[in-house]
Amino acid sequence: MSEIQNKSVALLTQIEGALAHLSAADRARSFLEKSLDLYFALGGSSEVAAEVLTQTRAGARLRVESAVANVMIELAAASHLSDIDMIQAAYNRLDAELKAPSAGK
């Protein structure tokens, strides 16, 4: 795993406790909530979000690694259009939280 992934897991463990007993599916709601936070921060609307949620996802489900890659590509686009370095933004949060823990953001 990468340094940023290891630091992220350390932060989650600090905030939520051990993750070993969880499955990837156990993180689905938290991922959706954080994704919606970004969606709205980018200017997304509730109406479009509701429309997307009610659409049937056509075809077979992606494998997790493909879906993660797609998310990373979209995250890179959002970061680029917002003129921020996505990795630096993550390090800034991780460094601040791991030094002085809070309730999470």
C-alpha positions as CSV (number, residue, x, y, z in Angstrom):
1,M,0.0,0.0,0.0
2,S,1.0,3.6,-0.6
3,E,2.1,6.0,2.2
4,I,-1.1,8.0,1.8
5,Q,-3.3,4.9,2.0
6,N,-1.4,3.7,5.1
7,K,-1.9,7.2,6.7
8,S,-5.5,7.2,5.8
9,V,-6.1,3.8,7.4
10,A,-4.2,5.0,10.5
11,L,-6.5,8.1,10.7
12,L,-9.7,6.0,10.3
13,T,-8.4,3.6,13.0
14,Q,-7.7,6.6,15.2
15,I,-11.2,7.9,14.7
16,E,-13.3,4.8,14.4
17,G,-11.2,2.0,16.0
18,A,-10.0,-1.2,14.4
19,L,-11.1,-1.8,10.8
20,A,-10.0,-5.5,10.6
21,H,-13.5,-6.8,11.5
22,L,-15.1,-4.8,8.6
23,S,-15.6,-5.8,5.0
24,A,-15.2,-3.4,2.1
25,A,-19.0,-3.4,1.9
26,D,-19.2,-2.1,5.4
27,R,-17.6,1.1,4.2
28,A,-20.1,1.7,1.4
29,R,-22.4,4.2,3.3
30,S,-19.4,6.3,4.5
31,F,-18.0,6.3,1.0
32,L,-21.3,7.5,-0.4
33,E,-21.6,10.2,2.2
34,K,-18.1,11.5,1.5
35,S,-18.7,11.3,-2.2
36,L,-21.9,13.4,-1.8
37,D,-19.9,15.9,0.3
38,L,-17.6,16.4,-2.7
39,Y,-20.5,16.4,-5.2
40,F,-22.2,19.2,-3.4
41,A,-18.9,21.1,-2.8
42,L,-18.4,21.0,-6.5
43,G,-21.8,22.7,-7.0
44,G,-24.0,19.6,-7.6
45,S,-27.7,19.8,-7.1
46,S,-30.1,17.7,-5.0
47,E,-32.3,17.3,-8.0
48,V,-29.6,15.7,-10.2
49,A,-28.4,13.6,-7.2
50,A,-31.9,12.2,-6.8
51,E,-32.2,11.6,-10.5
52,V,-28.9,9.6,-10.6
53,L,-29.9,7.6,-7.5
54,T,-33.2,6.5,-9.1
55,Q,-31.6,5.5,-12.4
56,T,-31.1,1.8,-12.8
57,R,-27.4,1.0,-13.3
58,A,-27.2,-0.9,-16.6
59,G,-24.9,-3.8,-17.1
60,A,-22.8,-5.8,-14.8
61,R,-21.3,-4.3,-11.7
62,L,-17.7,-3.2,-12.0
63,R,-15.0,-4.9,-10.0
64,V,-13.8,-2.9,-7.0
65,E,-10.4,-2.1,-8.6
66,S,-12.1,-0.7,-11.7
67,A,-14.6,1.4,-9.7
68,V,-11.7,2.7,-7.5
69,A,-9.8,3.7,-10.7
70,N,-12.8,5.6,-12.0
71,V,-13.2,7.4,-8.7
72,M,-9.6,8.4,-8.7
73,I,-9.8,9.7,-12.3
74,E,-12.9,11.8,-11.4
75,L,-11.1,13.0,-8.2
76,A,-8.2,14.1,-10.3
77,A,-10.5,16.0,-12.7
78,A,-12.3,17.7,-9.8
79,S,-8.9,18.6,-8.2
80,H,-7.6,20.0,-11.5
81,L,-10.6,22.1,-12.2
82,S,-10.5,23.4,-8.6
83,D,-6.7,24.1,-9.0
84,I,-5.7,22.0,-6.0
85,D,-3.3,19.1,-5.7
86,M,-5.4,16.1,-4.5
87,I,-2.5,14.3,-2.9
88,Q,-1.4,17.5,-1.1
89,A,-4.9,18.1,0.1
90,A,-5.1,14.6,1.5
91,Y,-1.7,15.0,3.2
92,N,-2.7,18.3,4.7
93,R,-5.8,16.7,6.4
94,L,-4.0,13.6,7.4
95,D,-1.0,15.4,8.9
96,A,-3.3,17.8,10.9
97,E,-5.6,15.0,12.1
98,L,-2.9,12.5,13.0
99,K,-1.1,15.2,15.1
100,A,-4.3,16.7,16.7
101,P,-7.2,14.3,16.4
102,S,-10.7,15.7,16.1
103,A,-14.1,14.4,15.5
104,G,-13.4,14.0,11.8
105,K,-14.4,16.3,8.9
